[in-house]
Amino acid sequence: MSDIKAKVQGLDPNVQPRDVLELVAKTGNIYESIAIISKRARQISSDLKWEIQRKLEEFAVSSDTIEEVQENKEQIEISKFYERLPNTAIIATQEFMTDDMQWRYLDAPPPP
């Protein structure tokens, strides 16, 4: 997972216009390209969610009352870091456009 965080450090978190023909060129079908990107975005999202939960559990303090909630600077910094990451769809699109991901068709016949 740390490789994704390292890759997206320089990635612009803002949505960029994309050439549809470039997306179509990879698969031959715009809908297949979008399906591949969306599945990868879901994978990234679940990985990041699992990672942030694991990191925040390290700082979890169980208390008997709700009033005793304490702010922890480390928790705040971790949360801010993950909030600054680009949207997972942006990350997945970048991976797709730069050929950093692989995909396969599960129901396709084997090559001759």
C-alpha positions in Angstrom: 0.0 0.0 0.0 2.9 2.4 0.7 3.7 2.3 -3.0 0.4 3.9 -3.8 1.0 6.6 -1.3 4.4 7.3 -2.8 3.0 7.4 -6.3 0.3 9.9 -5.5 2.4 12.4 -3.7 3.0 14.4 -6.8 -0.4 13.7 -8.4 -2.7 16.7 -8.7 -5.8 16.0 -6.5 -8.0 18.1 -8.8 -10.1 16.5 -11.6 -8.4 16.8 -15.0 -10.0 16.6 -18.4 -9.2 13.3 -20.2 -9.2 12.5 -23.9 -11.9 9.9 -24.3 -10.0 8.4 -27.3 -7.0 7.7 -25.1 -9.3 5.7 -22.7 -10.9 3.8 -25.6 -7.5 3.0 -27.1 -6.5 0.8 -24.2 -9.5 -1.5 -24.4 -11.4 -0.7 -27.6 -14.5 0.2 -25.6 -15.1 3.3 -23.3 -17.4 1.3 -21.0 -14.8 -1.4 -20.4 -12.2 1.2 -19.7 -14.4 2.9 -17.1 -15.3 -0.4 -15.6 -11.6 -1.3 -15.2 -10.9 2.1 -13.6 -13.9 1.9 -11.2 -12.9 -1.6 -10.0 -9.4 -0.4 -9.4 -10.7 2.7 -7.6 -12.7 0.4 -5.3 -9.6 -1.7 -4.6 -7.6 1.4 -3.7 -10.4 2.7 -1.5 -10.8 -0.4 0.5 -7.0 -0.7 0.9 -6.7 2.8 2.1 -9.7 2.4 4.5 -8.2 -0.7 6.0 -4.8 1.0 6.4 -6.2 4.1 8.1 -8.3 2.1 10.4 -5.3 0.0 11.4 -3.2 3.1 12.1 -5.9 4.9 14.0 -6.6 1.8 16.2 -3.0 2.2 17.5 -4.2 5.4 19.2 -7.6 4.2 20.3 -8.3 4.6 24.0 -11.3 2.9 25.4 -13.2 5.0 28.0 -16.4 4.6 29.9 -17.9 7.9 28.9 -18.3 9.8 25.7 -17.2 13.1 27.4 -13.7 11.8 27.8 -12.9 11.9 24.1 -9.4 13.3 23.7 -7.9 14.7 20.6 -4.6 13.1 19.7 -2.2 15.0 17.5 -1.0 11.9 15.8 -4.5 10.8 14.9 -5.2 14.3 13.5 -2.1 14.2 11.4 -2.8 10.8 10.0 -6.4 11.8 9.1 -5.2 15.0 7.4 -2.7 13.0 5.4 -5.4 10.7 4.1 -7.7 13.6 3.4 -5.1 15.2 1.2 -4.7 12.2 -1.0 -6.4 12.4 -4.4 -9.7 10.7 -5.0 -9.3 7.0 -5.7 -10.9 7.4 -9.1 -8.2 9.9 -10.0 -5.5 7.5 -8.8 -7.0 4.6 -10.7 -7.3 6.7 -13.9 -3.7 7.8 -13.6 -2.6 4.1 -13.2 -4.7 3.1 -16.2 -3.3 5.9 -18.4 0.3 5.2 -17.5 -0.1 1.4 -17.8 0.7 0.8 -14.2 -2.2 -1.7 -13.8 -3.0 -5.0 -15.5 -6.5 -6.5 -16.1 -7.9 -9.7 -17.6 -11.2 -11.0 -18.7 -12.4 -13.9 -16.5 -14.9 -15.3 -19.1 -12.7 -14.8 -22.2 -11.6 -18.0 -24.0 -7.9 -18.8 -23.7 -5.7 -17.6 -26.5 -4.9 -20.1 -29.2 
